[in-house]
Amino acid sequence: MRESTTPRLPIRTARLELRRLTPGDRDAMLWYRSDPETCRYLPFRPQTADEVARYLTTRAARTALEGTDGSLSFGVALPDGGPLLGDLIVFVRDLEQECLELGWVFAPEHRGHGYATEAAAALLAFAFGEVGAHRVVARMDPANTASARVADRIGMRREALLLENERVKGVWSDTLNYAVLEREWRASHR
Ligand SMILES: CC(C)(COP(=O)(O)OP(=O)(O)OC[C@H]1O[C@@H](n2cnc3c(N)ncnc32)[C@H](O)[C@@H]1OP(=O)(O)O)[C@@H](O)C(=O)NCCC(=O)NCCS
């Protein structure tokens, strides 16, 4: 896996663009990241305008994926300056084991169109193609069936169900682990 990867943006898919997030995305992100239903299975509580603004100027402002706590965030938008539909993150789960983890969140009004699956598939291609990961994982609450379906559709395998392995927002919670290896991903993309 490369020690540092700076993606050439935007990454284009059939219907979408994965682009850099900017401070100008604050209101669009606040719309869905302050929504209790959207945050139900996310590791954070509904966010305030200040929290979203801080995220945009700190973690989301990173331009390269590098280091043991490296991460890259992407805005997902309709092309040519279209509205922000949601955002994605890829982060270094284990640098030595060349393992990355993906995350996704979309605004309620932009779900049910296959946008999350299309964007996550492009992020997986980035993780294996440009970054050269050995293994990519996604983790979710087992009740988050919409998220599990995204992982299924991009070709990840359901690997494990961990019981009460994490205290999320003060509550012992189960975690469903999904994963795909580089060789599995390449075999299905010939
Ligand atoms: C997880 C999340 C991103 C999934 O979003 P989603 O809109 O369900 O996922 P997709 O964009 O891939 O859309 C899939 C649906 O669109 C439908 N669809 C409609 N048109 C489609 C098209 N052209 N192509 C593909 N699918 C299409 C599919 O049939 C599918 O429906 P189904 O889920 O009923 O089977 C969303 O529920 C979310 O943001 N949740 C809150 C945040 C969260 O929990 N994140 C994950 C934390 S682990």
The ligand as an SDF file (V2000), in Angstrom:
LIG
                    3D

 48 50  0  0  0  0  0  0  0  0999 V2000
  -26.5470    3.8430    4.4970 C   0  0  0  0  0  0  0  0  0  0  0  0
  -27.1030    4.7650    3.4080 C   0  0  0  0  0  0  0  0  0  0  0  0
  -25.9850    5.6400    2.8530 C   0  0  0  0  0  0  0  0  0  0  0  0
  -27.7110    3.8990    2.2900 C   0  0  0  0  0  0  0  0  0  0  0  0
  -28.3620    4.7460    1.3710 O   0  0  0  0  0  0  0  0  0  0  0  0
  -29.3460    4.1330    0.2470 P   0  0  0  0  0  0  0  0  0  0  0  0
  -29.9410    5.2610   -0.4870 O   0  0  0  0  0  0  0  0  0  0  0  0
  -30.2370    3.1120    0.8710 O   0  0  0  0  0  0  0  0  0  0  0  0
  -28.3460    3.3330   -0.6690 O   0  0  0  0  0  0  0  0  0  0  0  0
  -28.2280    3.4250   -2.2580 P   0  0  0  0  0  0  0  0  0  0  0  0
  -27.9590    4.8210   -2.6580 O   0  0  0  0  0  0  0  0  0  0  0  0
  -27.2570    2.4330   -2.6890 O   0  0  0  0  0  0  0  0  0  0  0  0
  -29.6690    3.0860   -2.7620 O   0  0  0  0  0  0  0  0  0  0  0  0
  -30.1010    1.7640   -2.7520 C   0  0  0  0  0  0  0  0  0  0  0  0
  -31.5720    1.6840   -3.0540 C   0  0  0  0  0  0  0  0  0  0  0  0
  -31.8590    2.4770   -4.2150 O   0  0  0  0  0  0  0  0  0  0  0  0
  -32.6140    1.6760   -5.1400 C   0  0  0  0  0  0  0  0  0  0  0  0
  -32.3250    2.2120   -6.4840 N   0  0  0  0  0  0  0  0  0  0  0  0
  -33.1480    3.0360   -7.1660 C   0  0  0  0  0  0  0  0  0  0  0  0
  -32.6060    3.3840   -8.3290 N   0  0  0  0  0  0  0  0  0  0  0  0
  -31.4080    2.7660   -8.4210 C   0  0  0  0  0  0  0  0  0  0  0  0
  -30.3770    2.7380   -9.4020 C   0  0  0  0  0  0  0  0  0  0  0  0
  -30.4690    3.4430  -10.5420 N   0  0  0  0  0  0  0  0  0  0  0  0
  -29.2720    2.0070   -9.1530 N   0  0  0  0  0  0  0  0  0  0  0  0
  -29.1580    1.3010   -8.0200 C   0  0  0  0  0  0  0  0  0  0  0  0
  -30.1060    1.2880   -7.0450 N   0  0  0  0  0  0  0  0  0  0  0  0
  -31.2220    2.0210   -7.2430 C   0  0  0  0  0  0  0  0  0  0  0  0
  -32.1470    0.2670   -4.8700 C   0  0  0  0  0  0  0  0  0  0  0  0
  -33.0910   -0.6720   -5.2950 O   0  0  0  0  0  0  0  0  0  0  0  0
  -31.9830    0.2620   -3.3550 C   0  0  0  0  0  0  0  0  0  0  0  0
  -33.2060    0.0420   -2.7380 O   0  0  0  0  0  0  0  0  0  0  0  0
  -33.3020   -0.9330   -1.4580 P   0  0  0  0  0  0  0  0  0  0  0  0
  -32.3450   -0.4160   -0.4070 O   0  0  0  0  0  0  0  0  0  0  0  0
  -34.7190   -0.8030   -1.0490 O   0  0  0  0  0  0  0  0  0  0  0  0
  -32.8990   -2.2820   -1.9090 O   0  0  0  0  0  0  0  0  0  0  0  0
  -28.2180    5.6720    4.0110 C   0  0  0  0  0  0  0  0  0  0  0  0
  -29.2440    4.8520    4.5180 O   0  0  0  0  0  0  0  0  0  0  0  0
  -27.7180    6.6080    5.0930 C   0  0  0  0  0  0  0  0  0  0  0  0
  -27.1090    7.6500    4.8160 O   0  0  0  0  0  0  0  0  0  0  0  0
  -27.9880    6.2590    6.3830 N   0  0  0  0  0  0  0  0  0  0  0  0
  -27.6350    7.1220    7.4910 C   0  0  0  0  0  0  0  0  0  0  0  0
  -26.1380    7.1360    7.7530 C   0  0  0  0  0  0  0  0  0  0  0  0
  -25.6060    5.7460    8.0580 C   0  0  0  0  0  0  0  0  0  0  0  0
  -26.1940    4.9890    8.8120 O   0  0  0  0  0  0  0  0  0  0  0  0
  -24.4490    5.4320    7.4490 N   0  0  0  0  0  0  0  0  0  0  0  0
  -23.8070    4.1470    7.5910 C   0  0  0  0  0  0  0  0  0  0  0  0
  -23.1300    4.0000    8.8960 C   0  0  0  0  0  0  0  0  0  0  0  0
  -22.3710    2.3890    9.0140 S   0  0  0  0  0  0  0  0  0  0  0  0
  1  2  1  0
  2  3  1  0
  2  4  1  0
  2 36  1  0
  4  5  1  0
  5  6  1  0
  6  7  2  0
  6  8  1  0
  6  9  1  0
  9 10  1  0
 10 11  2  0
 10 12  1  0
 10 13  1  0
 13 14  1  0
 14 15  1  0
 15 16  1  0
 15 30  1  0
 16 17  1  0
 17 18  1  0
 17 28  1  0
 18 19  1  0
 18 27  1  0
 19 20  2  0
 20 21  1  0
 21 22  1  0
 21 27  2  0
 22 23  1  0
 22 24  2  0
 24 25  1  0
 25 26  2  0
 26 27  1  0
 28 29  1  0
 28 30  1  0
 30 31  1  0
 31 32  1  0
 32 33  2  0
 32 34  1  0
 32 35  1  0
 36 37  1  0
 36 38  1  0
 38 39  2  0
 38 40  1  0
 40 41  1  0
 41 42  1  0
 42 43  1  0
 43 44  2  0
 43 45  1  0
 45 46  1  0
 46 47  1  0
 47 48  1  0
M  END
$$$$
